[in-house]
C-alpha cells in the first residue's frame, strides 16, 4: 500500500468515524492501538455491549443459571476483583463496571468476561481449583480481556469496514444493537484468539503483582486442566462426572495449556518471583469458600 493510498484510507475512515459517532450517539470515538490491536470503537461501545450481553445472560437461566446460594460467595469474588483492578496496569477502573456474577454449573470449569467488564464465574471452576491465588489468576485473565478490549478489537477486524460503510450509507440506524445481538448469538465476542489469550495471561501476571496473590498462579489452572484432560479420555466418566465435557468446553475458549504453562514459567523467572507459599497461595482460606458451595 502506497503512502497516498494510506492517507486516502485514513481520511475515509476519519469521515466515516464521524458518521458512526453521530449515528450511534457515542460520546467518544477513538481509533486506538493501545489495547489488544486496532480498535475503531470507543470504550462506550464495550460498556454498551457488555450491558446488553449481561441482560441476555440474566434472561437465559437455562444456559446460565445464576447461583442463588450463600451471597458471601459472590461477595468474595467481587472483593477479589476489586483488589485486582486496583493494579496500576488497569486503565478502565471506574469506566468499566467490573462486576461479578456466579453461574451454578459444576460441570463447566470456566469463567468469562464480556466487553466492558461483566465477569461470570462457574461454580465448576471454583470447585476444581485448590487455592485462592489460582482463582485470582483466572480472574486477572478475564479482567484483561475487557481491559485490553479484545472483543471490540475483533469486531473491528471482522466488521469494521462493513459496519462503517453501512452506517455511512444510512442503512443501519440501530446497527450496534443488531451487532450486539448477532455477536452474542454466535458467542463471537467470547471466542478469543490465541493471541488474545496470551495477552490476557501477560496482563493477569502484571495485575497480580500488586496483590497478595502469587502472580504466576494462572499456571496452576493450566496444570489442573491438562491433568484433567489426561485422566479423562473422551466419553469416560472420571472421578469428576462429565470431566471430558468440561475440559472440552474450556479448551474451546482457552487453548494450548502447555504453551501457556511454559510462557508463565518464563515470566516467573524474569520477574524473579519468590517461590509460592501458603501466604500468597491461600489454600486454607480457599477451602472455607469452597465449603459454601452446595
Ligand atoms: Zn481467555
Boltz pocket constraint, residues with backbone or C-beta under 6 A from the ligand:
constraints:
  - pocket:
      binder: B
      contacts: [[A, 141], [A, 145], [A, 192], [A, 196], [A, 197], [A, 200], [A, 253], [A, 254]]
      max_distance: 6.0
